[in-house]
């Protein structure tokens, strides 16, 4: 029995790598879907919810960054695929910024509610 060809080993490892990345993205998407289905009632709950959404978008951005680095290292990856990965990572980074900003806003509202200063006009 002969050893597998180098290209076959490379293809198997690449397939495993992509399977791991897709599984990570799928888990993150499922967690985001579950979290979006939850509707917190108070400002403090909304702040915590927004922080969790930011963390999940951060995780999604990291998975896309892993794929982005891999695509940049492989000459056979088509340019359109690299551009799509870059766009997906940038969108996830935007999600992080959005949800962190939302969390800060909800924290400020929760703080005003706790101190009895009322809501902002």
MOPAC internal coordinates of N, CA, C and O (Angstrom, degrees):
PM7 1SCF
backbone

  N    0.0000 0     0.00 0     0.00 0    0    0    0
  C    1.4581 1     0.00 0     0.00 0    1    0    0
  C    1.5282 1   108.04 1     0.00 0    2    1    0
  O    1.2310 1   120.03 1   -49.43 1    3    2    1
  N    1.2992 1   117.55 1   130.57 1    3    2    1
  C    1.4597 1   120.85 1  -178.28 1    5    3    2
  C    1.5242 1   110.60 1   -94.78 1    6    5    3
  O    1.2310 1   121.49 1   -20.04 1    7    6    5
  N    1.3200 1   114.75 1   159.96 1    7    6    5
  C    1.4691 1   120.80 1   178.65 1    9    7    6
  C    1.5231 1   109.08 1   -69.81 1   10    9    7
  O    1.2310 1   120.31 1   -29.93 1   11   10    9
  N    1.3385 1   117.01 1   150.07 1   11   10    9
  C    1.4715 1   119.01 1   178.79 1   13   11   10
  C    1.5216 1   110.71 1   -63.80 1   14   13   11
  O    1.2310 1   121.33 1   -30.26 1   15   14   13
  N    1.2817 1   115.07 1   149.74 1   15   14   13
  C    1.4583 1   120.23 1   178.08 1   17   15   14
  C    1.5220 1   109.76 1   -63.06 1   18   17   15
  O    1.2310 1   120.85 1   -29.89 1   19   18   17
  N    1.3154 1   115.97 1   150.11 1   19   18   17
  C    1.4604 1   121.18 1  -179.06 1   21   19   18
  C    1.5222 1   110.67 1   -57.34 1   22   21   19
  O    1.2310 1   120.14 1   138.98 1   23   22   21
  N    1.3160 1   117.34 1   -41.02 1   23   22   21
  C    1.4662 1   120.07 1  -179.83 1   25   23   22
  C    1.5219 1   111.82 1   -63.90 1   26   25   23
  O    1.2310 1   119.96 1   144.49 1   27   26   25
  N    1.3264 1   117.68 1   -35.51 1   27   26   25
  C    1.4653 1   120.62 1   178.61 1   29   27   26
  C    1.5203 1   110.42 1   -67.47 1   30   29   27
  O    1.2310 1   120.32 1   138.62 1   31   30   29
  N    1.3302 1   117.00 1   -41.38 1   31   30   29
  C    1.4682 1   120.77 1   177.67 1   33   31   30
  C    1.5216 1   109.42 1   -64.06 1   34   33   31
  O    1.2310 1   120.51 1   135.70 1   35   34   33
  N    1.3225 1   116.63 1   -44.30 1   35   34   33
  C    1.4611 1   121.19 1   178.51 1   37   35   34
  C    1.5262 1   110.29 1   -59.90 1   38   37   35
  O    1.2310 1   120.36 1   134.80 1   39   38   37
  N    1.3298 1   116.91 1   -45.20 1   39   38   37
  C    1.4719 1   120.76 1  -179.24 1   41   39   38
  C    1.5221 1   110.43 1   -63.40 1   42   41   39
  O    1.2310 1   120.15 1   139.29 1   43   42   41
  N    1.3381 1   117.32 1   -40.71 1   43   42   41
  C    1.4676 1   120.26 1   178.83 1   45   43   42
  C    1.5203 1   111.35 1   -64.56 1   46   45   43
  O    1.2310 1   120.30 1   136.47 1   47   46   45
  N    1.3337 1   117.02 1   -43.53 1   47   46   45
  C    1.4709 1   119.48 1  -179.16 1   49   47   46
  C    1.5214 1   110.61 1   -68.76 1   50   49   47
  O    1.2310 1   120.41 1   142.81 1   51   50   49
  N    1.3263 1   116.83 1   -37.19 1   51   50   49
  C    1.4649 1   119.95 1   177.42 1   53   51   50
  C    1.5256 1   110.15 1   -65.32 1   54   53   51
  O    1.2310 1   120.51 1   138.16 1   55   54   53
  N    1.3247 1   116.63 1   -41.84 1   55   54   53
  C    1.4586 1   120.29 1   178.68 1   57   55   54
  C    1.5252 1   110.46 1   -62.70 1   58   57   55
  O    1.2310 1   119.97 1   136.89 1   59   58   57
  N    1.3291 1   117.67 1   -43.11 1   59   58   57
  C    1.4597 1   121.39 1   177.94 1   61   59   58
  C    1.5271 1   110.22 1   -62.35 1   62   61   59
  O    1.2310 1   120.57 1   136.07 1   63   62   61
  N    1.3372 1   116.51 1   -43.93 1   63   62   61
  C    1.4628 1   121.00 1   178.47 1   65   63   62
  C    1.5290 1   110.40 1   -57.85 1   66   65   63
  O    1.2310 1   120.50 1   131.00 1   67   66   65
  N    1.3260 1   116.65 1   -49.00 1   67   66   65
  C    1.4651 1   120.37 1  -179.42 1   69   67   66
  C    1.5235 1   111.11 1   -64.69 1   70   69   67
  O    1.2310 1   120.15 1   142.89 1   71   70   69
  N    1.3283 1   117.31 1   -37.11 1   71   70   69
  C    1.4689 1   120.65 1   177.08 1   73   71   70
  C    1.5245 1   110.98 1   -61.34 1   74   73   71
  O    1.2310 1   120.33 1   138.92 1   75   74   73
  N    1.3298 1   116.98 1   -41.08 1   75   74   73
  C    1.4697 1   121.16 1   179.59 1   77   75   74
  C    1.5269 1   110.20 1   -65.29 1   78   77   75
  O    1.2310 1   120.40 1   135.28 1   79   78   77
  N    1.3372 1   116.84 1   -44.72 1   79   78   77
  C    1.4679 1   120.47 1  -179.90 1   81   79   78
  C    1.5278 1   110.43 1   -64.14 1   82   81   79
  O    1.2310 1   120.23 1   134.43 1   83   82   81
  N    1.3202 1   117.17 1   -45.57 1   83   82   81
  C    1.4711 1   120.45 1   179.78 1   85   83   82
  C    1.5230 1   110.38 1   -62.67 1   86   85   83
  O    1.2310 1   120.07 1   139.44 1   87   86   85
  N    1.3218 1   117.47 1   -40.56 1   87   86   85
  C    1.4700 1   120.36 1   178.32 1   89   87   86
  C    1.5280 1   110.40 1   -62.63 1   90   89   87
  O    1.2310 1   120.26 1   138.98 1   91   90   89
  N    1.3273 1   117.10 1   -41.02 1   91   90   89
  C    1.4670 1   120.41 1   177.40 1   93   91   90
  C    1.5180 1   111.93 1   -63.99 1   94   93   91
  O    1.2310 1   120.71 1   136.48 1   95   94   93
  N    1.3184 1   116.25 1   -43.52 1   95   94   93
  C    1.4671 1   119.88 1   177.70 1   97   95   94
  C    1.5284 1   111.01 1   -65.11 1   98   97   95
  O    1.2310 1   120.45 1   140.46 1   99   98   97
  N    1.3263 1   116.74 1   -39.54 1   99   98   97
  C    1.4722 1   120.14 1   178.52 1  101   99   98
  C    1.5282 1   111.44 1   -63.88 1  102  101   99
  O    1.2310 1   120.28 1   136.60 1  103  102  101
  N    1.3372 1   117.06 1   -43.40 1  103  102  101
  C    1.4701 1   120.03 1   178.54 1  105  103  102
  C    1.5255 1   110.48 1   -62.36 1  106  105  103
  O    1.2310 1   120.72 1   138.58 1  107  106  105
  N    1.3167 1   116.23 1   -41.42 1  107  106  105
  C    1.4604 1   120.48 1  -179.90 1  109  107  106
  C    1.5241 1   110.76 1   -66.22 1  110  109  107
  O    1.2310 1   120.24 1   137.60 1  111  110  109
  N    1.3235 1   117.15 1   -42.40 1  111  110  109
  C    1.4655 1   121.16 1   177.98 1  113  111  110
  C    1.5241 1   110.97 1   -62.47 1  114  113  111
  O    1.2310 1   120.31 1   137.97 1  115  114  113
  N    1.3248 1   117.01 1   -42.03 1  115  114  113
  C    1.4666 1   120.53 1   178.40 1  117  115  114
  C    1.5256 1   110.65 1   -63.39 1  118  117  115
  O    1.2310 1   120.36 1   138.19 1  119  118  117
  N    1.3298 1   116.92 1   -41.81 1  119  118  117
  C    1.4674 1   120.36 1   178.82 1  121  119  118
  C    1.5269 1   110.66 1   -65.22 1  122  121  119
  O    1.2310 1   120.41 1   139.05 1  123  122  121
  N    1.3328 1   116.83 1   -40.95 1  123  122  121
  C    1.4682 1   120.32 1   177.30 1  125  123  122
  C    1.5239 1   110.80 1   -63.25 1  126  125  123
  O    1.2310 1   120.11 1   136.69 1  127  126  125
  N    1.3184 1   117.40 1   -43.31 1  127  126  125
  C    1.4693 1   120.71 1   179.39 1  129  127  126
  C    1.5150 1   111.00 1   -60.77 1  130  129  127
  O    1.2310 1   120.83 1   135.92 1  131  130  129
  N    1.3187 1   116.02 1   -44.08 1  131  130  129
  C    1.4585 1   119.97 1   178.13 1  133  131  130
  C    1.5090 1   112.50 1   -63.02 1  134  133  131
  O    1.2310 1   120.74 1   140.19 1  135  134  133
  N    1.3173 1   116.18 1   -39.81 1  135  134  133
  C    1.4586 1   120.27 1  -179.17 1  137  135  134
  C    1.5285 1   111.29 1   -71.21 1  138  137  135
  O    1.2310 1   120.35 1   143.00 1  139  138  137
  N    1.3310 1   116.93 1   -37.00 1  139  138  137
  C    1.4672 1   119.49 1   178.08 1  141  139  138
  C    1.5289 1   111.58 1   -66.59 1  142  141  139
  O    1.2310 1   120.23 1   155.87 1  143  142  141
  N    1.3201 1   117.17 1   -24.13 1  143  142  141
  C    1.4675 1   120.84 1   178.36 1  145  143  142
  C    1.5263 1   111.86 1   -76.25 1  146  145  143
  O    1.2310 1   120.40 1   163.09 1  147  146  145
  N    1.3253 1   116.85 1   -16.91 1  147  146  145
  C    1.4656 1   122.14 1  -179.29 1  149  147  146
  C    1.5282 1   108.80 1   -87.39 1  150  149  147
  O    1.2310 1   120.31 1   -43.80 1  151  150  149
  N    1.3283 1   117.02 1   136.20 1  151  150  149
  C    1.4601 1   121.40 1  -179.00 1  153  151  150
  C    1.5272 1   109.26 1  -123.36 1  154  153  151
  O    1.2310 1   120.30 1   -83.59 1  155  154  153
  N    1.3284 1   117.02 1    96.41 1  155  154  153
  C    1.4640 1   120.05 1  -178.36 1  157  155  154
  C    1.5242 1   111.55 1   -65.45 1  158  157  155
  O    1.2310 1   120.94 1   -27.76 1  159  158  157
  N    1.3303 1   115.81 1   152.24 1  159  158  157
  C    1.4626 1   120.92 1  -173.40 1  161  159  158
  C    1.5230 1   113.34 1   -95.87 1  162  161  159
  O    1.2310 1   119.75 1   142.59 1  163  162  161
  N    1.3211 1   118.08 1   -37.41 1  163  162  161
  C    1.4655 1   120.29 1  -174.22 1  165  163  162
  C    1.5245 1   110.75 1  -105.99 1  166  165  163
  O    1.2310 1   121.26 1   -14.85 1  167  166  165
  N    1.3187 1   115.19 1   165.15 1  167  166  165
  C    1.4655 1   119.92 1   178.04 1  169  167  166
  C    1.5271 1   110.76 1   -61.98 1  170  169  167
  O    1.2310 1   120.10 1   139.62 1  171  170  169
  N    1.3261 1   117.41 1   -40.38 1  171  170  169
  C    1.4678 1   120.33 1   179.02 1  173  171  170
  C    1.5293 1   110.75 1   -63.84 1  174  173  171
  O    1.2310 1   120.53 1   139.20 1  175  174  173
  N    1.3218 1   116.59 1   -40.80 1  175  174  173
  C    1.4667 1   120.33 1   177.32 1  177  175  174
  C    1.5244 1   110.54 1   -65.90 1  178  177  175
  O    1.2310 1   120.66 1   141.54 1  179  178  177
  N    1.3240 1   116.35 1   -38.46 1  179  178  177
  C    1.4724 1   120.00 1   178.71 1  181  179  178
  C    1.5275 1   110.81 1   -65.77 1  182  181  179
  O    1.2310 1   120.29 1   142.70 1  183  182  181
  N    1.3287 1   117.05 1   -37.30 1  183  182  181
  C    1.4658 1   120.52 1   177.64 1  185  183  182
  C    1.5275 1   110.26 1   -63.47 1  186  185  183
  O    1.2310 1   120.43 1   133.44 1  187  186  185
  N    1.3271 1   116.78 1   -46.56 1  187  186  185
  C    1.4668 1   120.55 1   178.68 1  189  187  186
  C    1.5275 1   110.88 1   -62.87 1  190  189  187
  O    1.2310 1   120.87 1   140.52 1  191  190  189
  N    1.3201 1   115.94 1   -39.48 1  191  190  189
  C    1.4656 1   122.20 1   178.26 1  193  191  190
  C    1.5276 1   109.79 1   -62.10 1  194  193  191
  O    1.2310 1   120.36 1   134.78 1  195  194  193
  N    1.3161 1   116.92 1   -45.22 1  195  194  193
  C    1.4666 1   121.09 1   179.91 1  197  195  194
  C    1.5280 1   110.87 1   -64.45 1  198  197  195
  O    1.2310 1   120.07 1   141.24 1  199  198  197
  N    1.3363 1   117.48 1   -38.76 1  199  198  197
  C    1.4720 1   120.19 1   176.67 1  201  199  198
  C    1.5288 1   110.73 1   -62.09 1  202  201  199
  O    1.2310 1   120.46 1   138.81 1  203  202  201
  N    1.3177 1   116.72 1   -41.19 1  203  202  201
  C    1.4655 1   120.34 1   179.52 1  205  203  202
  C    1.5320 1   110.31 1   -66.08 1  206  205  203
  O    1.2310 1   120.42 1   139.34 1  207  206  205
  N    1.3438 1   116.79 1   -40.66 1  207  206  205
  C    1.4659 1   119.85 1   176.49 1  209  207  206
  C    1.5294 1   110.75 1   -62.38 1  210  209  207
  O    1.2310 1   120.33 1   138.70 1  211  210  209
  N    1.3279 1   116.98 1   -41.30 1  211  210  209
  C    1.4665 1   120.46 1   178.02 1  213  211  210
  C    1.5240 1   110.25 1   -61.01 1  214  213  211
  O    1.2310 1   120.44 1   137.05 1  215  214  213
  N    1.3341 1   116.77 1   -42.95 1  215  214  213
  C    1.4627 1   120.05 1   179.72 1  217  215  214
  C    1.5276 1   111.46 1   -63.51 1  218  217  215
  O    1.2310 1   120.13 1   139.49 1  219  218  217
  N    1.3088 1   117.36 1   -40.51 1  219  218  217
  C    1.4668 1   119.78 1   178.58 1  221  219  218
  C    1.5275 1   111.53 1   -67.67 1  222  221  219
  O    1.2310 1   120.10 1   142.40 1  223  222  221
  N    1.3326 1   117.41 1   -37.60 1  223  222  221
  C    1.4701 1   119.77 1   175.48 1  225  223  222
  C    1.5277 1   110.30 1   -67.07 1  226  225  223
  O    1.2310 1   120.21 1   145.00 1  227  226  225
  N    1.3359 1   117.20 1   -35.00 1  227  226  225
  C    1.4641 1   120.85 1   176.25 1  229  227  226
  C    1.5341 1   109.54 1   -63.47 1  230  229  227
  O    1.2310 1   120.89 1   137.05 1  231  230  229
  N    1.3231 1   115.91 1   -42.95 1  231  230  229
  C    1.4724 1   120.03 1   178.27 1  233  231  230
  C    1.5231 1   110.10 1   -62.26 1  234  233  231
  O    1.2310 1   120.72 1   136.11 1  235  234  233
  N    1.3405 1   116.23 1   -43.89 1  235  234  233
  C    1.4682 1   120.26 1   178.45 1  237  235  234
  C    1.5306 1   110.25 1   -60.72 1  238  237  235
  O    1.2310 1   120.07 1   136.67 1  239  238  237
  N    1.3260 1   117.47 1   -43.33 1  239  238  237
  C    1.4692 1   121.21 1   178.78 1  241  239  238
  C    1.5287 1   110.84 1   -60.93 1  242  241  239
  O    1.2310 1   120.34 1   140.96 1  243  242  241
  N    1.3372 1   116.95 1   -39.04 1  243  242  241
  C    1.4727 1   119.56 1   178.67 1  245  243  242
  C    1.5264 1   111.12 1   -64.84 1  246  245  243
  O    1.2310 1   120.01 1   138.48 1  247  246  245
  N    1.3351 1   117.58 1   -41.52 1  247  246  245
  C    1.4660 1   119.16 1   177.62 1  249  247  246
  C    1.5268 1   110.33 1   -62.10 1  250  249  247
  O    1.2310 1   120.34 1   136.39 1  251  250  249
  N    1.3416 1   116.96 1   -43.61 1  251  250  249
  C    1.4655 1   119.28 1   178.40 1  253  251  250
  C    1.5291 1   110.75 1   -64.35 1  254  253  251
  O    1.2310 1   119.96 1   144.43 1  255  254  253
  N    1.3290 1   117.69 1   -35.57 1  255  254  253
  C    1.4666 1   120.59 1   178.39 1  257  255  254
  C    1.5301 1   110.78 1   -64.99 1  258  257  255
  O    1.2310 1   120.25 1   141.93 1  259  258  257
  N    1.3250 1   117.14 1   -38.07 1  259  258  257
  C    1.4703 1   120.67 1   176.06 1  261  259  258
  C    1.5244 1   109.26 1   -60.07 1  262  261  259
  O    1.2310 1   120.67 1   132.83 1  263  262  261
  N    1.3095 1   116.33 1   -47.17 1  263  262  261
  C    1.4618 1   120.41 1   179.91 1  265  263  262
  C    1.5291 1   110.94 1   -66.26 1  266  265  263
  O    1.2310 1   120.55 1   142.66 1  267  266  265
  N    1.3234 1   116.55 1   -37.34 1  267  266  265
  C    1.4679 1   120.89 1   178.82 1  269  267  266
  C    1.5283 1   110.80 1   -61.74 1  270  269  267
  O    1.2310 1   120.28 1   133.86 1  271  270  269
  N    1.3348 1   117.07 1   -46.14 1  271  270  269
  C    1.4657 1   120.01 1   178.89 1  273  271  270
  C    1.5240 1   110.82 1   -62.75 1  274  273  271
  O    1.2310 1   120.55 1   139.74 1  275  274  273
  N    1.3093 1   116.56 1   -40.26 1  275  274  273
  C    1.4591 1   120.69 1   179.27 1  277  275  274
  C    1.5266 1   110.85 1   -64.23 1  278  277  275
  O    1.2310 1   120.56 1   136.17 1  279  278  277
  N    1.3184 1   116.54 1   -43.83 1  279  278  277
  C    1.4692 1   120.62 1  -179.73 1  281  279  278
  C    1.5229 1   110.64 1   -64.62 1  282  281  279
  O    1.2310 1   120.45 1   142.49 1  283  282  281
  N    1.3275 1   116.75 1   -37.51 1  283  282  281
  C    1.4656 1   120.23 1  -179.89 1  285  283  282
  C    1.5250 1   110.96 1   -67.08 1  286  285  283
  O    1.2310 1   120.44 1   150.09 1  287  286  285
  N    1.3407 1   116.77 1   -29.91 1  287  286  285
  C    1.4656 1   121.26 1  -178.71 1  289  287  286
  C    1.5221 1   113.15 1   -80.86 1  290  289  287
  O    1.2310 1   119.91 1   166.33 1  291  290  289
  N    1.3060 1   117.77 1   -13.67 1  291  290  289
  C    1.4649 1   120.77 1  -174.32 1  293  291  290
  C    1.5295 1   109.79 1  -111.20 1  294  293  291
  O    1.2310 1   121.60 1   -65.20 1  295  294  293
  N    1.3139 1   114.54 1   114.80 1  295  294  293
  C    1.4627 1   119.82 1  -177.61 1  297  295  294
  C    1.5226 1   112.48 1   -65.34 1  298  297  295
  O    1.2310 1   120.30 1   152.96 1  299  298  297
  N    1.3449 1   117.03 1   -27.04 1  299  298  297
  C    1.4649 1   118.96 1  -176.53 1  301  299  298
  C    1.5293 1   112.54 1   -78.73 1  302  301  299
  O    1.2310 1   119.88 1   170.64 1  303  302  301
  N    1.3258 1   117.83 1    -9.36 1  303  302  301
  C    1.4628 1   120.02 1   178.11 1  305  303  302
  C    1.5241 1   108.66 1   -70.69 1  306  305  303
  O    1.2310 1   120.78 1   -55.08 1  307  306  305
  N    1.2993 1   116.11 1   124.92 1  307  306  305
  C    1.4618 1   120.66 1  -177.99 1  309  307  306
  C    1.5293 1   110.14 1   -65.17 1  310  309  307
  O    1.2310 1   120.98 1   -35.12 1  311  310  309
  N    1.2890 1   115.72 1   144.88 1  311  310  309
  C    1.4703 1   121.88 1  -177.76 1  313  311  310
  C    1.5298 1   112.21 1   -56.91 1  314  313  311
  O    1.2310 1   119.96 1   141.55 1  315  314  313
  N    1.3174 1   117.67 1   -38.45 1  315  314  313
  C    1.4654 1   120.14 1  -179.00 1  317  315  314
  C    1.5324 1   110.36 1   -63.67 1  318  317  315
  O    1.2310 1   120.07 1   146.44 1  319  318  317
  N    1.3259 1   117.48 1   -33.56 1  319  318  317
  C    1.4675 1   120.54 1   177.65 1  321  319  318
  C    1.5215 1   110.21 1   -69.05 1  322  321  319
  O    1.2310 1   120.54 1   138.44 1  323  322  321
  N    1.3298 1   116.57 1   -41.56 1  323  322  321
  C    1.4744 1   119.87 1   177.44 1  325  323  322
  C    1.5230 1   110.19 1   -62.30 1  326  325  323
  O    1.2310 1   120.25 1   137.26 1  327  326  325
  N    1.3225 1   117.13 1   -42.74 1  327  326  325
  C    1.4659 1   120.46 1   179.71 1  329  327  326
  C    1.5276 1   111.46 1   -64.71 1  330  329  327
  O    1.2310 1   120.40 1   141.72 1  331  330  329
  N    1.3241 1   116.83 1   -38.28 1  331  330  329
  C    1.4699 1   120.31 1   178.24 1  333  331  330
  C    1.5261 1   110.97 1   -64.90 1  334  333  331
  O    1.2310 1   120.50 1   139.45 1  335  334  333
  N    1.3154 1   116.64 1   -40.55 1  335  334  333
  C    1.4662 1   120.56 1   178.63 1  337  335  334
  C    1.5280 1   110.20 1   -65.68 1  338  337  335
  O    1.2310 1   120.31 1   138.25 1  339  338  337
  N    1.3215 1   117.02 1   -41.75 1  339  338  337
  C    1.4693 1   120.90 1   178.19 1  341  339  338
  C    1.5280 1   109.74 1   -61.58 1  342  341  339
  O    1.2310 1   120.33 1   136.47 1  343  342  341
  N    1.3264 1   116.98 1   -43.53 1  343  342  341
  C    1.4698 1   120.77 1   179.40 1  345  343  342
  C    1.5283 1   111.17 1   -64.59 1  346  345  343
  O    1.2310 1   120.16 1   139.84 1  347  346  345
  N    1.3228 1   117.30 1   -40.16 1  347  346  345
  C    1.4674 1   120.73 1   179.51 1  349  347  346
  C    1.5263 1   110.81 1   -65.44 1  350  349  347
  O    1.2310 1   120.33 1   137.73 1  351  350  349
  N    1.3288 1   116.97 1   -42.27 1  351  350  349
  C    1.4663 1   119.59 1   178.04 1  353  351  350
  C    1.5228 1   110.59 1   -64.39 1  354  353  351
  O    1.2310 1   120.16 1   137.57 1  355  354  353
  N    1.3238 1   117.30 1   -42.43 1  355  354  353
  C    1.4660 1   120.98 1   179.28 1  357  355  354
  C    1.5273 1   110.86 1   -62.70 1  358  357  355
  O    1.2310 1   120.08 1   139.97 1  359  358  357
  N    1.3258 1   117.46 1   -40.03 1  359  358  357
  C    1.4686 1   120.63 1   178.06 1  361  359  358
  C    1.5235 1   110.78 1   -64.06 1  362  361  359
  O    1.2310 1   120.34 1   139.63 1  363  362  361
  N    1.3226 1   116.95 1   -40.37 1  363  362  361
  C    1.4680 1   120.02 1   177.69 1  365  363  362
  C    1.5274 1   110.32 1   -65.79 1  366  365  363
  O    1.2310 1   120.11 1   139.82 1  367  366  365
  N    1.3356 1   117.39 1   -40.18 1  367  366  365
  C    1.4725 1   120.72 1   176.20 1  369  367  366
  C    1.5267 1   110.65 1   -61.37 1  370  369  367
  O    1.2310 1   120.36 1   139.93 1  371  370  369
  N    1.3339 1   116.91 1   -40.07 1  371  370  369
  C    1.4685 1   120.53 1   176.02 1  373  371  370
  C    1.5263 1   110.72 1   -61.79 1  374  373  371
  O    1.2310 1   120.59 1   140.19 1  375  374  373
  N    1.3275 1   116.47 1   -39.81 1  375  374  373
  C    1.4609 1   120.69 1   177.22 1  377  375  374
  C    1.5191 1   111.92 1   -61.06 1  378  377  375
  O    1.2310 1   120.45 1   139.51 1  379  378  377
  N    1.3249 1   116.74 1   -40.49 1  379  378  377
  C    1.4714 1   120.70 1   177.42 1  381  379  378
  C    1.5208 1   109.70 1   -59.64 1  382  381  379
  O    1.2310 1   120.83 1   129.58 1  383  382  381
  N    1.3308 1   116.02 1   -50.42 1  383  382  381
  C    1.4701 1   119.73 1  -178.97 1  385  383  382
  C    1.5330 1   111.50 1   -60.93 1  386  385  383
  O    1.2310 1   120.41 1   136.49 1  387  386  385
  N    1.3213 1   116.83 1   -43.51 1  387  386  385
  C    1.4594 1   120.81 1  -179.57 1  389  387  386
  C    1.5223 1   110.80 1   -59.77 1  390  389  387
  O    1.2310 1   120.39 1   129.82 1  391  390  389
  N    1.3447 1   116.86 1   -50.18 1  391  390  389
  C    1.4599 1   119.92 1  -175.11 1  393  391  390
  C    1.5229 1   112.31 1   -72.00 1  394  393  391
  O    1.2310 1   119.69 1   149.76 1  395  394  393
  N    1.3335 1   118.19 1   -30.24 1  395  394  393
  C    1.4725 1   118.98 1   174.22 1  397  395  394
  C    1.5241 1   110.42 1   -67.39 1  398  397  395
  O    1.2310 1   120.59 1   140.05 1  399  398  397
  N    1.3259 1   116.49 1   -39.95 1  399  398  397
  C    1.4630 1   120.39 1   177.05 1  401  399  398
  C    1.5298 1   110.43 1   -64.48 1  402  401  399
  O    1.2310 1   120.55 1   137.21 1  403  402  401
  N    1.3318 1   116.56 1   -42.79 1  403  402  401
  C    1.4693 1   120.41 1   177.69 1  405  403  402
  C    1.5228 1   110.53 1   -62.08 1  406  405  403
  O    1.2310 1   120.35 1   138.82 1  407  406  405
  N    1.3270 1   116.94 1   -41.18 1  407  406  405
  C    1.4706 1   120.48 1   179.55 1  409  407  406
  C    1.5228 1   110.54 1   -62.10 1  410  409  407
  O    1.2310 1   120.32 1   136.60 1  411  410  409
  N    1.3337 1   116.99 1   -43.40 1  411  410  409
  C    1.4750 1   119.92 1   178.29 1  413  411  410
  C    1.5245 1   110.97 1   -61.75 1  414  413  411
  O    1.2310 1   120.42 1   139.42 1  415  414  413
  N    1.3132 1   116.81 1   -40.58 1  415  414  413
  C    1.4673 1   119.99 1   178.46 1  417  415  414
  C    1.5231 1   111.03 1   -63.99 1  418  417  415
  O    1.2310 1   120.07 1   134.28 1  419  418  417
  N    1.3290 1   117.47 1   -45.72 1  419  418  417
  C    1.4633 1   120.69 1   179.38 1  421  419  418
  C    1.5251 1   111.40 1   -66.33 1  422  421  419
  O    1.2310 1   120.03 1   145.58 1  423  422  421
  N    1.3393 1   117.55 1   -34.42 1  423  422  421
  C    1.4673 1   119.82 1   176.56 1  425  423  422
  C    1.5239 1   110.77 1   -64.46 1  426  425  423
  O    1.2310 1   120.56 1   139.68 1  427  426  425
  N    1.3273 1   116.54 1   -40.32 1  427  426  425
  C    1.4668 1   120.08 1   178.41 1  429  427  426
  C    1.5279 1   110.54 1   -63.86 1  430  429  427
  O    1.2310 1   120.42 1   137.89 1  431  430  429
  N    1.3114 1   116.81 1   -42.11 1  431  430  429
  C    1.4697 1   120.53 1   178.36 1  433  431  430
  C    1.5242 1   109.95 1   -64.99 1  434  433  431
  O    1.2310 1   120.28 1   135.87 1  435  434  433
  N    1.3255 1   117.06 1   -44.13 1  435  434  433
  C    1.4690 1   120.63 1   178.95 1  437  435  434
  C    1.5246 1   110.74 1   -61.72 1  438  437  435
  O    1.2310 1   120.49 1   141.08 1  439  438  437
  N    1.3319 1   116.68 1   -38.92 1  439  438  437
  C    1.4645 1   120.60 1   178.56 1  441  439  438
  C    1.5236 1   110.65 1   -64.19 1  442  441  439
  O    1.2310 1   120.65 1   136.80 1  443  442  441
  N    1.3265 1   116.36 1   -43.20 1  443  442  441
  C    1.4696 1   119.64 1   177.96 1  445  443  442
  C    1.5248 1   110.76 1   -63.93 1  446  445  443
  O    1.2310 1   120.37 1   141.76 1  447  446  445
  N    1.3265 1   116.90 1   -38.24 1  447  446  445
  C    1.4685 1   119.81 1   178.04 1  449  447  446
  C    1.5255 1   110.98 1   -65.23 1  450  449  447
  O    1.2310 1   120.02 1   140.03 1  451  450  449
  N    1.3337 1   117.57 1   -39.97 1  451  450  449
  C    1.4668 1   121.31 1  -179.92 1  453  451  450
  C    1.5201 1   111.87 1   -67.43 1  454  453  451
  O    1.2310 1   120.76 1   142.76 1  455  454  453
  N    1.3245 1   116.16 1   -37.24 1  455  454  453
  C    1.4662 1   119.69 1  -177.31 1  457  455  454
  C    1.5176 1   112.42 1   -88.30 1  458  457  455
  O    1.2310 1   120.41 1   175.81 1  459  458  457
  N    1.3284 1   116.81 1    -4.19 1  459  458  457
  C    1.4606 1   120.55 1   177.04 1  461  459  458
  C    1.5130 1   114.30 1    77.58 1  462  461  459
  O    1.2310 1   120.31 1  -162.49 1  463  462  461
  N    1.3196 1   117.02 1    17.51 1  463  462  461
  C    1.4655 1   119.73 1   179.96 1  465  463  462
  C    1.5167 1   112.90 1   -85.58 1  466  465  463
  O    1.2310 1   119.83 1   177.50 1  467  466  465
  N    1.3116 1   117.92 1    -2.50 1  467  466  465
  C    1.4706 1   120.84 1   176.42 1  469  467  466
  C    1.5048 1   112.90 1    78.50 1  470  469  467
  O    1.2310 1   121.40 1    -3.19 1  471  470  469
  N    1.2993 1   114.92 1   176.81 1  471  470  469
  C    1.4615 1   122.00 1  -178.83 1  473  471  470
  C    1.5139 1   110.72 1   -83.58 1  474  473  471
  O    1.2310 1   121.23 1   -19.16 1  475  474  473
  N    1.2965 1   115.26 1   160.84 1  475  474  473
  C    1.4609 1   121.81 1   177.33 1  477  475  474
  C    1.5154 1   108.78 1   -74.35 1  478  477  475
  O    1.2310 1   120.78 1   -39.90 1  479  478  477
  N    1.3273 1   116.11 1   140.10 1  479  478  477
  C    1.4697 1   120.54 1   179.65 1  481  479  478
  C    1.4961 1   110.73 1   -77.22 1  482  481  479
  O    1.2310 1   120.10 1   180.00 1  483  482  481

